[in-house]
């Protein structure tokens, strides 16, 4: 299927037009990098935050999780608001909220204030994420220039992840956790200044119908409960009463949300989005890709530390082999897509990731193989991921009319965050299933769930009499993770070949 693209009215833009396009693209890219940095920086700062406030690991996780939960839950209302009032106003509001509550988090003196700031910071991030990509469709009209713009947007997301991980560690070492949480603040302030100076977007969608407040509350509740289900399930087990309550709430709120959307004259999630095949394709492929991509950030460091015995610093440096190609490839992939077509680049990216994961499986099944094999595998995976990152954003936005750009951007990012959650849940379930029989055979008896989860997290000392056996069972079981991830990206390659536009 080929997505029809409008052509630009002016073939040679005036300097003012070029300045507007540059300012809008720079603002969107800076905000994307700032959001990515705020996530990885918080992860790096967890240990010094715990030491400063005297809180345990479970509470510490909410410093990171509350931002992600809030970001996901506010995305749909943020998208609807952006379409209603215009992306420029929404972007400026999001930048102001994000900056203000970043500062509140940096200055927090109590755990409660820090958690509240992270939650509200996520709401500002949702407004930025819903407005920035949608605004690009207002200033980039031709197919080639839109692909390049979204390629830069994807690259900046990768740069933000990398800089957040690298700079926050240095900032925490020099200035403590407060410095680590503040490293992205200059970027979002610069984005806000650009938006105030020269930022063009679609005008708000005129509508006599009232804002879908009931839909916003139900959608927020459904997404927040679903995210809480994933977060608490990984922490307490999937059979815990609080976890099951979150699942029930997500299902009830989700069904009521779907019913309300069919009845409201101006729904939060217009049915036209779900009938748009190009948009649905981009969302499904993004869900598969994000699940695999996020899983690698969790399980590669885990393997480095638990299976190979490396320290956290070396495990983090290993991720550079994955991140560096992913930083540069989106911009290159967008140019390649103009030459050979989007479908070829998407299929090639999925196949590259599958090849890299296959090599990673070989490296993990025999630790005597050269370490260079693992680095090569990660570099190939990162290159393939970079081919997908920006193009998927482009495909999702290019398939939508301008009036639905904000809502579509929000829905697309909700699916991306669902992939983030699945990236932790699916491989974790695979690891536990592969580990259980190996561990039982190694120690001669079934292992309780609590101990099984501890060994899956690399805590081999949890088995006082069988630490060596637990380590050996873990090394054999974790190799199942890249094998399953390779199957998922191969499914993505089939989907891309079947549905993506042809050159």
C-alpha positions as CSV (number, residue, x, y, z in Angstrom):
1,X,0.0,0.0,0.0
2,X,1.4,3.4,-0.9
3,X,0.5,6.3,1.3
4,X,-0.6,9.3,-0.7
5,X,1.5,12.4,0.1
6,X,0.6,16.0,-0.5
7,X,3.1,17.9,-2.5
8,X,4.5,21.3,-1.4
9,X,3.0,24.4,-3.0
10,X,6.4,26.1,-3.2
11,X,9.2,24.1,-4.8
12,X,11.8,26.6,-3.6
13,X,11.0,27.8,-0.1
14,X,11.8,31.4,0.9
15,X,14.3,32.0,3.7
16,X,11.4,32.7,6.1
17,X,9.9,29.3,5.2
18,X,13.2,27.6,5.7
19,X,13.7,29.4,9.1
20,X,10.2,28.3,10.2
21,X,10.8,24.7,9.2
22,X,14.2,24.7,10.9
23,X,12.8,26.1,14.1
24,X,9.9,23.7,14.2
25,X,12.1,20.7,13.5
26,X,14.7,21.8,16.1
27,X,12.0,22.3,18.8
28,X,10.5,18.9,18.1
29,X,13.9,17.2,18.1
30,X,15.1,18.9,21.3
31,X,11.9,18.0,23.1
32,X,12.2,14.3,22.0
33,X,15.8,14.2,23.2
34,X,14.9,15.8,26.5
35,X,12.1,13.3,27.2
36,X,14.4,10.4,26.4
37,X,17.2,11.8,28.6
38,X,14.8,12.3,31.5
39,X,13.9,8.6,31.5
40,X,17.5,7.2,31.3
41,X,18.9,9.8,33.7
42,X,16.3,8.9,36.3
43,X,17.4,5.3,36.0
44,X,21.0,6.1,36.6
45,X,20.2,8.4,39.5
46,X,18.1,5.8,41.4
47,X,20.9,4.6,43.7
48,X,22.0,8.1,44.9
49,X,18.3,9.1,45.3
50,X,17.8,6.1,47.5
51,X,20.8,7.0,49.6
52,X,19.7,10.6,50.0
53,X,16.1,9.8,51.0
54,X,16.6,6.5,52.8
55,X,14.1,4.6,50.7
56,X,14.2,1.0,49.4
57,X,14.4,-0.4,45.9
58,X,10.6,-0.8,45.5
59,X,9.9,2.8,46.3
60,X,12.8,3.9,44.2
61,X,11.4,2.2,41.1
62,X,8.4,4.6,41.3
63,X,10.7,7.5,40.6
64,X,11.1,6.1,37.1
65,X,7.7,4.3,36.8
66,X,5.5,7.3,37.8
67,X,6.9,9.3,34.9
68,X,6.3,6.5,32.4
69,X,2.8,5.8,33.8
70,X,1.8,9.5,33.7
71,X,3.3,10.0,30.2
72,X,1.4,7.0,28.8
73,X,-1.9,7.9,30.5
74,X,-2.0,11.5,29.5
75,X,-1.0,11.0,25.8
76,X,-4.5,10.5,24.4
77,X,-6.0,13.6,26.2
78,X,-2.9,15.5,25.2
79,X,-3.4,14.5,21.5
80,X,-7.0,15.5,21.5
81,X,-6.1,18.8,23.2
82,X,-3.4,19.5,20.6
83,X,-5.9,18.9,17.7
84,X,-8.4,21.2,19.4
85,X,-6.3,24.2,20.3
86,X,-3.4,23.7,17.9
87,X,0.0,22.0,18.3
88,X,1.9,25.3,19.0
89,X,-0.2,26.2,22.1
90,X,-0.1,22.6,23.3
91,X,3.7,22.4,22.7
92,X,4.3,25.6,24.7
93,X,2.1,24.4,27.5
94,X,3.8,21.1,27.6
95,X,7.3,22.7,27.6
96,X,6.3,25.0,30.5
97,X,4.9,22.1,32.6
98,X,7.8,19.8,31.8
99,X,10.3,22.5,32.8
100,X,8.5,23.6,35.9
101,X,8.2,20.1,37.4
102,X,11.7,19.1,36.3
103,X,12.8,22.0,38.5
104,X,10.5,20.8,41.3
105,X,12.0,17.3,41.1
106,X,15.6,18.8,41.3
107,X,14.7,20.9,44.4
108,X,12.6,18.2,46.2
109,X,13.5,17.6,49.8
110,X,10.9,14.9,50.5
111,X,10.1,11.7,48.7
112,X,6.5,12.6,48.2
113,X,7.4,15.9,46.4
114,X,9.9,14.1,44.2
115,X,7.3,11.5,43.2
116,X,4.6,14.2,42.6
117,X,7.0,16.1,40.4
118,X,7.9,13.1,38.3
119,X,4.2,12.3,37.8
120,X,3.4,15.9,36.6
121,X,6.6,16.0,34.6
122,X,5.2,13.0,32.6
123,X,2.0,15.0,31.9
124,X,4.1,17.8,30.3
125,X,6.1,15.2,28.4
126,X,2.9,13.8,27.0
127,X,1.9,17.3,25.6
128,X,5.3,17.7,24.0
129,X,5.2,14.2,22.5
130,X,1.7,14.6,21.1
131,X,2.4,18.1,19.6
132,X,6.0,18.0,18.3
133,X,5.7,15.2,15.7
134,X,2.2,16.4,14.6
135,X,3.6,19.9,14.0
136,X,6.2,18.6,11.6
137,X,3.4,17.6,9.2
138,X,2.4,21.3,9.0
139,X,5.8,22.5,7.7
140,X,7.1,19.5,5.8
141,X,4.9,18.6,2.9
142,X,6.8,16.6,0.3
143,X,7.4,12.8,0.9
144,X,11.2,13.1,0.8
145,X,11.4,16.1,3.2
146,X,8.9,14.5,5.6
147,X,11.0,11.3,5.7
148,X,14.1,13.3,6.4
149,X,12.4,15.3,9.2
150,X,11.1,12.2,10.9
151,X,14.5,10.6,10.5
152,X,16.1,13.5,12.4
153,X,13.4,13.1,15.0
154,X,14.2,9.4,15.4
155,X,17.9,10.1,15.6
156,X,17.4,12.7,18.4
157,X,15.4,10.2,20.4
158,X,18.4,7.8,20.2
159,X,20.8,10.5,21.0
160,X,18.7,11.4,24.1
161,X,18.8,7.9,25.3
162,X,22.6,7.7,24.9
163,X,23.3,11.1,26.4
164,X,21.0,10.5,29.3
165,X,22.8,7.3,30.2
166,X,26.3,8.8,29.8
167,X,25.9,12.4,31.0
168,X,23.7,11.6,34.0
169,X,26.4,9.3,35.4
170,X,29.0,12.0,35.2
171,X,26.6,14.6,36.5
172,X,25.7,12.4,39.5
173,X,29.3,11.8,40.3
174,X,30.1,15.5,40.2
175,X,26.9,17.2,41.5
176,X,24.8,14.4,43.0
177,X,21.4,13.1,41.9
178,X,19.9,16.6,41.5
179,X,22.4,17.4,38.8
180,X,21.6,14.1,37.1
181,X,17.8,14.9,37.0
182,X,18.6,18.4,35.6
183,X,20.7,17.5,32.6
184,X,17.8,17.7,30.1
185,X,16.5,21.0,31.4
186,X,18.6,23.2,29.0
187,X,17.2,21.2,26.0
188,X,13.6,21.6,26.9
189,X,14.1,25.3,27.7
190,X,15.7,25.8,24.2
191,X,12.7,23.9,22.6
192,X,10.3,26.2,24.5
193,X,12.2,29.3,23.3
194,X,12.1,28.1,19.7
195,X,8.4,27.4,20.0
196,X,7.7,30.9,21.3
197,X,9.9,32.4,18.5
198,X,9.0,30.7,15.3
199,X,7.0,27.5,15.5
200,X,4.3,26.7,13.0
201,X,1.6,24.0,13.4
202,X,-1.9,23.1,12.3
203,X,-4.6,25.4,13.6
204,X,-6.9,24.0,16.2
205,X,-9.8,21.9,14.9
206,X,-13.0,23.9,15.2
207,X,-15.6,21.9,17.0
208,X,-18.9,22.9,18.5
209,X,-18.9,19.7,20.6
210,X,-17.7,19.7,24.1
211,X,-14.3,18.2,25.0
212,X,-14.7,14.5,25.7
213,X,-14.0,14.7,29.5
214,X,-15.6,11.3,30.3
215,X,-13.5,9.7,27.6
216,X,-10.4,11.4,28.9
217,X,-11.0,10.1,32.5
218,X,-11.8,6.6,31.3
219,X,-8.9,6.5,28.9
220,X,-6.5,7.8,31.5
221,X,-7.8,5.2,34.0
222,X,-7.5,2.3,31.6
223,X,-4.0,3.1,30.5
224,X,-2.8,4.0,34.0
225,X,-4.2,0.7,35.4
226,X,-2.7,-1.3,32.5
227,X,0.7,0.2,33.1
228,X,0.4,-0.4,36.9
229,X,-0.5,-4.0,36.2
230,X,2.7,-4.4,34.3
231,X,4.9,-2.6,36.8
232,X,3.4,-4.3,39.9
233,X,3.2,-7.7,38.3
234,X,6.9,-7.7,37.6
235,X,7.6,-6.6,41.2
236,X,5.0,-8.7,43.2
237,X,4.0,-11.6,40.9
238,X,1.1,-11.8,38.5
239,X,-1.2,-13.5,41.0
240,X,-1.0,-10.8,43.7
241,X,-4.4,-9.2,44.6
242,X,-3.3,-5.7,43.8
243,X,-2.0,-6.8,40.4
244,X,-5.2,-8.6,39.6
245,X,-7.2,-5.5,40.8
246,X,-5.2,-3.3,38.3
247,X,-6.0,-5.8,35.5
248,X,-9.7,-5.8,36.3
249,X,-9.8,-2.0,36.5
250,X,-8.0,-1.7,33.1
251,X,-10.4,-4.1,31.4
252,X,-13.5,-2.4,32.9
253,X,-12.3,1.2,32.2
254,X,-11.1,0.1,28.7
255,X,-14.5,-1.3,27.7
256,X,-16.3,1.7,29.1
257,X,-13.9,3.9,27.1
258,X,-14.6,2.1,23.9
259,X,-18.3,2.4,24.4
260,X,-18.0,6.1,25.2
261,X,-16.0,6.7,22.0
262,X,-18.8,5.3,19.8
263,X,-21.3,7.7,21.3
264,X,-19.5,11.0,21.7
265,X,-19.7,13.5,18.8
266,X,-16.0,14.5,19.2
267,X,-14.4,11.4,20.6
268,X,-10.9,11.3,22.2
269,X,-10.0,8.4,19.9
270,X,-11.9,8.9,16.6
271,X,-12.9,5.6,15.0
272,X,-11.4,6.9,11.8
273,X,-8.0,6.2,13.3
274,X,-8.7,2.5,13.7
275,X,-10.1,2.3,10.1
276,X,-6.9,3.8,8.7
277,X,-4.9,0.8,7.5
278,X,-1.6,2.7,7.1
279,X,-1.8,4.0,10.7
280,X,-2.8,0.6,12.2
281,X,0.1,-1.0,10.3
282,X,2.6,1.5,11.7
283,X,1.2,1.0,15.2
284,X,1.5,-2.8,15.0
285,X,5.0,-2.8,13.6
286,X,6.0,-0.2,16.3
287,X,4.6,-2.5,19.0
288,X,6.7,-5.4,17.8
289,X,9.8,-3.3,17.3
290,X,9.6,-1.5,20.7
291,X,9.1,-4.8,22.5
292,X,12.3,-6.2,21.1
293,X,14.3,-2.9,21.4
294,X,13.4,-2.3,25.1
295,X,14.1,-5.9,26.0
296,X,17.7,-5.6,24.7
297,X,18.3,-2.7,27.1
298,X,17.2,-4.9,30.0
299,X,18.6,-8.3,29.2
300,X,22.0,-7.4,27.6
301,X,23.2,-5.7,30.8
302,X,21.7,-8.5,32.9
303,X,23.6,-11.1,30.8
304,X,26.8,-9.0,31.0
305,X,26.7,-8.9,34.8
306,X,25.0,-12.2,35.8
307,X,26.4,-14.5,33.1
308,X,29.8,-13.0,32.3
309,X,30.5,-11.4,35.8
310,X,31.2,-7.9,34.5
311,X,30.5,-4.8,36.6
312,X,27.7,-2.3,35.9
313,X,30.1,0.2,34.2
314,X,31.3,-2.4,31.7
315,X,27.8,-3.6,31.1
316,X,26.8,0.0,30.3
317,X,29.6,0.4,27.9
318,X,28.6,-2.7,26.0
319,X,25.3,-1.0,25.2
320,X,27.2,1.6,23.2
321,X,27.6,-1.0,20.5
322,X,23.8,-1.1,20.3
323,X,23.2,2.6,20.7
324,X,25.8,4.2,18.4
325,X,24.5,2.8,15.2
326,X,20.9,3.5,16.3
327,X,21.9,7.2,16.7
328,X,23.1,7.7,13.2
329,X,21.0,5.3,11.2
330,X,17.5,7.1,11.3
331,X,18.8,10.0,9.2
332,X,20.5,7.7,6.8
333,X,17.5,5.4,6.5
334,X,15.2,8.3,5.6
335,X,17.5,9.2,2.7
336,X,17.7,5.5,1.6
337,X,13.9,5.2,1.8
338,X,13.5,8.0,-0.7
339,X,15.8,6.1,-3.1
340,X,14.6,2.5,-2.8
341,X,11.2,2.8,-0.9
342,X,10.0,2.6,2.6
343,X,9.1,-1.0,2.4
344,X,12.6,-2.2,1.5
345,X,14.2,-0.2,4.4
346,X,11.7,-1.5,6.9
347,X,12.1,-5.1,5.8
348,X,15.9,-4.7,5.8
349,X,15.9,-3.2,9.3
350,X,13.8,-6.1,10.7
351,X,16.0,-8.7,9.0
352,X,19.2,-7.0,10.2
353,X,17.8,-7.1,13.8
354,X,17.0,-10.8,13.3
355,X,20.5,-11.5,12.1
356,X,22.0,-9.6,15.0
357,X,19.8,-11.5,17.5
358,X,20.8,-14.8,15.9
359,X,24.5,-13.9,16.4
360,X,23.7,-12.9,20.0
361,X,22.1,-16.3,20.6
362,X,25.3,-17.9,19.4
363,X,27.4,-15.7,21.7
364,X,25.2,-16.4,24.7
365,X,25.0,-20.2,24.2
366,X,28.8,-20.5,24.4
367,X,30.7,-18.0,26.5
368,X,34.0,-19.2,25.2
369,X,33.3,-17.5,21.8
370,X,35.1,-14.2,21.3
371,X,33.5,-11.2,23.0
372,X,33.7,-9.4,19.6
373,X,30.9,-11.7,18.4
374,X,28.5,-10.1,20.9
375,X,29.6,-6.6,20.0
376,X,29.1,-7.4,16.3
377,X,25.6,-8.8,17.1
378,X,24.7,-5.6,19.0
379,X,26.0,-3.3,16.3
380,X,23.9,-5.1,13.6
381,X,20.8,-4.9,15.9
382,X,21.4,-1.2,16.5
383,X,21.8,-0.6,12.8
384,X,18.5,-2.4,12.0
385,X,16.7,-0.6,14.8
386,X,17.9,2.8,13.5
387,X,16.3,1.9,10.1
388,X,12.9,1.5,11.8
389,X,12.9,4.2,14.4
390,X,12.2,7.4,12.5
391,X,10.4,5.8,9.5
392,X,7.7,4.3,11.7
393,X,6.9,7.8,13.1
394,X,6.8,9.1,9.5
395,X,4.4,6.3,8.3
396,X,2.0,6.8,11.2
397,X,1.8,10.6,10.7
398,X,1.8,10.5,6.9
399,X,-1.2,8.3,6.8
400,X,-3.4,10.8,8.8
401,X,-5.3,13.9,7.8
402,X,-4.0,17.1,9.5
403,X,-7.0,17.4,11.7
404,X,-6.1,14.1,13.5
405,X,-2.3,14.6,13.7
406,X,-2.2,15.3,17.4
407,X,-4.6,12.5,18.3
408,X,-2.8,10.1,16.0
409,X,0.6,11.0,17.4
410,X,-0.7,10.4,20.9
411,X,-2.2,7.0,20.1
412,X,1.0,6.0,18.3
413,X,3.1,6.8,21.3
414,X,0.7,4.9,23.6
415,X,1.4,1.8,21.5
416,X,5.1,2.5,21.8
417,X,4.8,2.7,25.6
418,X,2.9,-0.6,25.6
419,X,5.8,-2.1,23.7
420,X,8.1,-0.7,26.5
421,X,6.0,-2.7,29.0
422,X,6.0,-5.8,26.9
423,X,9.7,-5.6,26.5
424,X,10.1,-6.3,30.2
425,X,7.2,-8.7,30.6
426,X,7.5,-11.1,27.6
427,X,11.3,-11.9,27.7
428,X,11.0,-12.1,31.5
429,X,8.3,-14.8,31.2
430,X,10.5,-16.6,28.6
431,X,13.5,-16.5,30.9
432,X,11.5,-17.8,33.9
433,X,10.0,-20.6,31.8
434,X,13.4,-21.7,30.5
435,X,15.0,-21.4,33.9
436,X,12.5,-23.4,36.0
437,X,13.3,-26.9,34.6
438,X,17.0,-26.3,34.4
439,X,17.2,-25.1,37.9
440,X,15.0,-27.9,39.2
441,X,17.3,-30.4,37.5
442,X,20.4,-28.8,38.8
443,X,19.4,-28.8,42.5
444,X,17.2,-31.9,42.4
445,X,13.9,-30.3,43.5
446,X,11.3,-27.7,42.3
447,X,12.2,-24.1,43.1
448,X,9.7,-21.8,44.8
449,X,8.5,-18.8,42.7
450,X,10.3,-16.2,44.9
451,X,13.7,-17.9,44.5
452,X,13.1,-18.5,40.8
453,X,12.5,-14.8,40.3
454,X,15.6,-14.0,42.3
455,X,17.8,-16.2,40.2
456,X,16.2,-14.8,37.0
457,X,17.4,-11.4,38.3
458,X,20.9,-12.7,38.7
459,X,20.8,-13.1,42.5
460,X,22.4,-16.5,42.7
461,X,23.1,-16.1,46.4
462,X,19.4,-16.6,47.0
463,X,20.1,-20.3,46.8
464,X,22.5,-20.8,49.7
465,X,23.4,-24.3,48.8
466,X,23.3,-24.1,45.0
467,X,24.7,-20.8,43.8
468,X,27.0,-22.3,41.2
469,X,24.2,-24.5,39.9
470,X,21.9,-21.5,39.7
471,X,24.5,-19.5,37.8
472,X,24.9,-22.4,35.3
473,X,21.2,-22.8,34.9
474,X,20.8,-19.0,34.3
475,X,23.5,-19.0,31.6
476,X,21.6,-21.7,29.7
477,X,18.2,-20.2,30.1
478,X,18.9,-16.6,29.2
479,X,20.0,-17.6,25.7
480,X,16.3,-18.2,25.0
481,X,15.6,-14.5,25.1
482,X,17.4,-13.4,21.9
483,X,15.9,-16.4,20.1
484,X,12.3,-15.3,21.0
485,X,13.1,-11.7,20.1
486,X,14.4,-12.8,16.7
487,X,11.1,-14.5,16.0
488,X,9.3,-11.3,16.9
489,X,11.3,-9.1,14.5
490,X,10.9,-11.8,11.7
491,X,7.1,-11.4,12.2
492,X,7.7,-7.6,11.8
493,X,9.6,-8.3,8.6
494,X,6.6,-10.3,7.2
495,X,4.2,-7.5,8.3
496,X,6.3,-4.8,6.7
497,X,6.6,-6.8,3.4
498,X,2.8,-7.4,3.4
499,X,1.5,-3.9,4.4
500,X,4.2,-1.2,3.8
501,X,4.3,1.0,0.8
502,X,6.1,-0.4,-2.3
503,X,8.8,1.6,-4.0
